[in-house]
């Protein structure tokens, strides 16, 4: 990344305004897309397509799930919305900033965090919620005028410390900030004004990153968030369901008190969000970048983060949503259900890679379909999805660095299918995952254990190709070759998609072996005039 682009990261960014034409484009494409999905599903469920009833039902459920998710993404964009204006906050509001420190987090990272918080334009009090038992954190906090709160052994991890801090502070508004995030001076001006509406419980802004170009994994991890923090959250805002994302979220104290404090759990942000919405509070999403933080740089750290997130999201789906649903609007229920089922892509991918293996080893096939018909009926959906995706990119918060084909993010998403599947299994048996802060520096020097299922699949795929060649070259008659060609090559192409994606995951894990063991924040200099410079 060139120096000009590095410097540009530290400038205020915001998504563009939504026009009537933008909404009309989304509407037209969505209608065409829904018709195409209906046509495909009508064809899919024809009686003559069923070959093995049991596997056909499972395959169909997952296929319908995938199509419903696509449709929900499109429908969400129909209400895409940006606040018409950002109200200027009143003077004299009492504001607290909570940031946390946990054992193992590097002290040097907090230097820039505190400097940036001191440069916030709006008056506030910063609190460090510390459970490291390291006196150096207290000394650094006091050096920067930060109020140090010693909170060791508080149950509930980050949420537990927030709740304990709420008991000993009295500010009306609380910004929760992850310690790796470096805020811009105008952060609070972009959130506090919305609280003039007494019904607003929290205001969420986008998350930006400054280490995404340091590795394949970091870039892929960041790419996975771009659309969510742009058009997706803007759509949720339009439906009254913009969610809190743990960091960069400003809460009204009364809203937190109305639900008994910040919710605990691996997905404490979503749990807090759904509880606040269920109490009738509104949320605001302002698509601006007013801080930058870190994403995992190595494959192992990324997978650990995804395991924690996936297990937490399933916790919200299975535990929180049934209890909170009575207080939610219809579209809020749809929004949380859509978010809560996102990580089912893991079990879905597991079954989809199982189908070709099942066919080539046992000749059992869930369905008997004309592959060319499937391509013809599916092509319009793919085309419309690409057009909607391209149009949605107009609403990214930082188009200069975020726009493009997010292929690395897609590779990481599907390479994490074992992680998501394991998280789903843990949710079914109700086994918890310990809360571990995401690594702030790349962990290097060993091959990630999370890559083993990908390697196993790739080996099986190559053996499968060899077996298919031998069988069809020496053991299958010419007439049978003709009869089975379409299904064989269709299944092989299906398996090839996963193979290519998993090779990308293996490459990401391999590259993690050779990352430089250095931190990203040491290159960021915050000057006395509140400017950011990159060494």
N, C-alpha and C positions, 0 to 999 in steps of 0.2 A: 504494500500500500504506500503510495507516494506521500510526501510530507504535507502537501496541500490538502489531500483528502483526510489525513489524520487530524489536521487543524480544523477542518470543516466539521468533524464529528462533534465538536464542542460548541457549535452554534445552535441556537434555538430552531427547532423544526416542528412543523405541524402538517396534518393532513389537509387536503384541499376541501373547500366547501362543496356540499352536495347540491346539484342543480336538479330542476325538474326533468331535464333531458337525461341526466344520469339515471334517475329513477325509472324513466320510461325505457331506457335501454335494458336495465336489469329486468323490468317487467316483461318486455317482449321476449328476451332470451329465456327467462324462467318459464313462461308459458310454453314456448317451443320445447324446452327441455323436459318439462313434466309430461307433455304429450308423447315425447320420444321414450321416456321411461315407461309410461303406461303401455305403449305398443310393444316394447321389449318384454315386459312382464307378462302381458297377455300371450305372447308367443311362447315364452319360457314355460308356462304352466299347462301347455297342451298335453293331453293324456299320453299321446304317442312318444313323448320325450322321456317318460319315466322308464328307467332300466332296472335300477335297484332302488326299491321304494325307500328303505331306511336311509341310505346315503343321499338319495335325491331330496328328502325332506330336510336333512341337515344342510346340504349344499344350498337349497332354496332359501332357507331361513337366513343364512349368511349373505347370500346374493341380494335378498330383499333388504337386509340390514344395510348393506353397502349403498344400495340405490336410495334408500330413505335418507341416509346421511348426506348424500349428494344433494337430494331435494331440499333438505333442511338448510344446507349452506346457501343454496340459491334463494330460498324463501327468506332467510335472515337478511340478505342483502336488499330485499324489497323495502325494508324500513331503515336503511342506512341513514344515519343522521349525525350531524356535528352540531354542538351548541351554537346557536345563532350569534351569540357574543359571549365574551368572558367578562362577567361583572367585576368591576373594581372593588376589592374588599374594603369594608369599613375599617377605619382606624381603631385601634384599641382592642382588637380581638385577642383573647388569650390562647396562645398556640404552643403546643409542645411537639418536639420531634423525638421519637423513640428510635434508637438504633441499638442493636444488641451485639455482644461479644461472647463467643463460646470457646471452650478449650480447643486448642489446635489452630485457631485462626491467627494469622500473622499480625503482629502489632503494627508493623510498618504500613499496612494497608489503611489503618485508621487515621494516619496523619493527614492524608488528602481528604478523607471523609469529614474530619472535623474542620479542616480549613474551609472546605466548600460550604459547610453548614454555617460557619461564622460569617460567610459572605452573603447569606440570604438577605434579600432586601427587606422583607417583612419581619418585624420584631418577633422573637420567639425564644423559647428556652429548649436547649438540647440536652437530652438525658442519655447516658450510656448505661444500658441494662446489662450488667457484667456478672458472669458466673465463672470466670476463668481462675479466680483465686491468685491472680498474678498482679502484684502491686504496680507493675509497669503500666498496666491499662489505666489504673487510677491516676498515676502521675501524668500520663499523656492527656487524659481527659481534663484534669485540672489545669494543665498548661494551656489548653485551648478554651478554657472557660466553660467546659461541658460539665454538667452535674453528673457525678458518678454515683450509681446506685449498685450496691453490693448485693447481688441476688443469687447466691449459690444454692444448689440443691433444691431448686423450685421445680415441682413436677409440672409437666406440660410443655417442656422445652421453650421455644420462643413465645408461644401464646401464654404460657404460665408466667413468664417474666413480664409480659405486657400487662397482664391482669394484676400482678403484684405492684407494678409501677402505677397503675391507675388508682390504686388504693392510697398512694402517698403523694399523688399530684392532684392538681385541681384545674388544669387548663380545659377549656371548652372544646378545643379541636386538637386532634392528635395525628400527626403525620408518622406513619410507620415506614421506616427506611432500612433496607438491608445495608450492612456495613460496607459492602463492596461498591455501593452506588455513590457516585460523586455528583452532587446536585448543582444545577445552574442557579445563579442569583435570583431569577424570577420565578422559581418553582412555586412558592406559596401564592403569588399573584394569579397563578393559573388554576388555583383550586378554591381558595377561601371565599371568593365572591359568590360562588354557587350556593353557599350556606345561608344566603339571605332568604332562600326558600326554606322555611322551617321544617319542611317534610323531607329534605335531603339528608340522608344518613351517612353517605360517604361519597367521595369524589376520587375517581381513579384516573391516572394519566398513563401514557404509554411507558414502555421500558425500552431504553436503547442500550447499546453495548459498545465497548471500545476495544475489546480484545478478539473480536470475531475473525480477524484476518490472520491470526497467529497459528492456526492449524485447520486441517480439513474438518475435524470434529467441531471446533469452535464455530466455524462458518456454517456448518450444517445445523448446529444447535440454534444459532441465531436465526437462520432462515426459517426454522420451524415456527418462530414467534412473529415474523413480520406481518403476515396476513391477519393473525389473531389480534395484534395490537392496533391494526388499522381497520379495515372494513368489517371484520368479524365483531369486534367490540362496538364499533359504531352502529352495526345492525342490532346488536343486543340492547344498546342504549335506546334505539328507536322503538324497541318493544318493551322498554321499561325494565330490562333485565341485565344491564351492564354489571359485571361481576368484579369483586375485589381480587387482587392478584398478589396479596402478601406484602409486596414492596410498592413504594410510590403511591400508597393509598392514604388519603386524609379522612379520618373518621370524626363524626360528631360524638362527643362523649355520651350524650343522652342516648344515642342510638346503640352504642356499646352497652351502656347500663341497662337498656331495655331488654337485652338478651342475656344478661348476667355476665357480661364481659366477653372478651375475645374468645372465640371457640378454640378448643384444643384439637389436636390430631395432626396427621401427616399433611392433610389438606386444610389446615386451619383457616386459610384465607377464604376458600369456597364455603366452608362450614359457617364462617362468620357472615359471609355475604348472603347465603340462603336464609339464615336466621333473621338477619336485618330486613331482608325483603319480606319475609313471612310476617313480620310485625307491622307491615304497611309503610315502611320507610322507602323513599326513592333513592336511586343512585344516579350519578352523572359520570359519563365518560368523556374526558377531554383529550382528543387524539394529538397530544403534543409531546415532544421529547424535551424534557427539562432535567434530565439526569442521565448518566451512563454508568453501567455496571459491567459485571463479568458473566460470561457463559463458560461451562466446562471446556477445557482445552484437550483433554485426552478421552479416549473411548471408554475406559473403565469408569471415570468420574461421571461421564455423561450417563452411562447405564445405571449407575447407582442413583443419580438424580431422578432418572425416569422411573426406576422401581419405586422410589419414595412417592413421586407424584402419582403414578398409576394406582398404587395401593391407596393413597389418600383420596383420589377421585372416586374409586370404587366404594370407599368408606362413605363419602358424601352420597353416592347413589343409593347404597343399601341401608345406611343408618340415618342420615340426616334428612334426605328427601321425603321419606314416608311420614316423618314427624312434622315437617315444615310445609307440606304440600297444601294443607287447608288454607293457609294464609297467602298463598301465591296466586297470581293471576294465571290465566290459561297459558299465555305466551311465556311467562316466567317458568312455568312447569316444563314447557317444551324446551326452553333454553337450557335449564339445568339437566333435563333428561338427555339432551344432545351432548352436553359437556360430559356428563357422567358415563356415557357409553362410548366415548372417544377411544379409550384404550382396549375396547373389544376387538380392535384391529389386530391385536396379538393372537387371540384364539382363532379369529377368522383367517389370518395368514397361515397359522399352523395347519388348519384343515385344508386350505387351498394347496399347500405344498404336499399334503398327504395324498390328495386325490390322484395326481399323476403316478406317484410311487405305488399306490394301491393298484392302479390300472396295469402298470407294466410288470408287476410281480404276480398278480392274481387274475388279471383280465376283468376284474370287477369295475364297472363304470357306473357312477350315479345316474347318468343321463345318456340318452342317445339323440343327439341333435345334429342338424346340418350346420357345420362350422361356418360355412360361407354365409348362411342366413343370420347367424349370431353376429358376425362381423358387420353385415349390412345394417342390421337393426341397432347395433351398438355404436356404430360410427357417428351418427348424429348426436348421441349423448356426449361422446368424447369431444366432438367439435364444439358443441355448445358450452361444455364445461371449460374448454380452453378459452373461448371468447369471454365468458363470464369472469374467468380468472384474470384474463388480460385487462378487462375493464375494472375489476376490483383493485388492480394494482395502482390505479389512479389515486387511491385513497390511502396509500402507504404513508407513514409519517415522515420518512426520509427517503424519497424516491431515488436520490443519487446513490445511496449505498444498499437500498433494500430491493429495488426493482430488478426483475429478471426471472429466469427459470430456476426455481429453488430446488435443484436436483439433489444437492448434498443433503438438504433437510429430508427429502423423500427417501434417500438411501438410508439415512440413520433411522427414520421412522420405521421402515420395514425390516431393518436389521435388528431392531429391538423387539421383534415379535416374541422371542423367548422370555424377555424381561416382562413384557405386558402380560403374557400368558401366565407366568409365575405369579405376578401380582394378582391376577384374577383368581388363581388357585388359592392364594393366601386369603383373599377376601371370602371365598366360599367356605373355607375352614375357620375363618375369623381369627387368623394369626396376625399379630401386629408386626410391623417393621420399625426398628428403632429410628428415631429422628437424628439424622447426621447432617450437619451443614455441608453444602456442596463445596467441593475443593476449590480453593481460590488460585492455586498454582497447579500446573500440569503434574500429574503423577506418572513418571516414566520408568523405563527400565525392565518391564516385564510384559508378556503378552496377556491381554485381558482374558479372564476366564469366560466373560460374556460372549466371546467370539467363537467358542468351541462349537455350539450348535450350527453356526453358519458354515464352519469348516466341514463338519460332518455332512451337512446337506450338499455342499459343493462336491465332496468326494462321491457321495451316493449318486449325484447327478451325472458325473463323468462315467461312473461305472454303469449307470443306466443307459447312457448313450452307447457305450461299448456293447452292452448286452443286446440292445435293440439292433445294432448293426449286425452282430453275429447271427441273431435269430432270423432277421429278415433277409440276410444274405445267403444263409445256408439251410434254413429249416422251414421257411414259409413258401408255399406255392405261389406261382405268378398270379393266379386268379385271386388268391387270398390277399396278396399284396395290394391289389387294386381295391378290393373291398374294404380293407382296413387302413388304407393310406391316410384318408382324411382325419379319422379319429386319432391315429398314431401321431401324425404331425401336429395336430391340434393340441393334444396333451403335451407333446414335447415342447411346443412353443409356449404353452402355459407354464411348464416347469422352467423354461429358459428365462422368463421374466424374473422369477425369484432368484435364479442363479446369478444373473447380472447384478441385481440389487445387493445380494449377499456378498458378492465379490467386492462391491464398494464398501460394505461394512468391514470386511477383512482388511482392505487397504487402509481404512480409517484407524483400525486397531494397530496395524503394522506401523503406520506413520507415528503413532503415539509413542513408539519405542524410542524415537529419535528427537523428541521435542527438547528444546532448550529449557533447562531448569532455571527459569527466571520469572519474575513477576511482571505484570503489565503496568501496575500503578506507579512504579518507580520512574517511568518515562513521562509522567504527567506532572507538570509544574503549574501551580496556581499562584499567580502574581498578586501583589498588593492591590492592584486596580481591578481585581476580580476577573482577570482574563486567564484563559487556559493556554498553555504552551506544551508542545510535545517535543521531547528531546530527540 
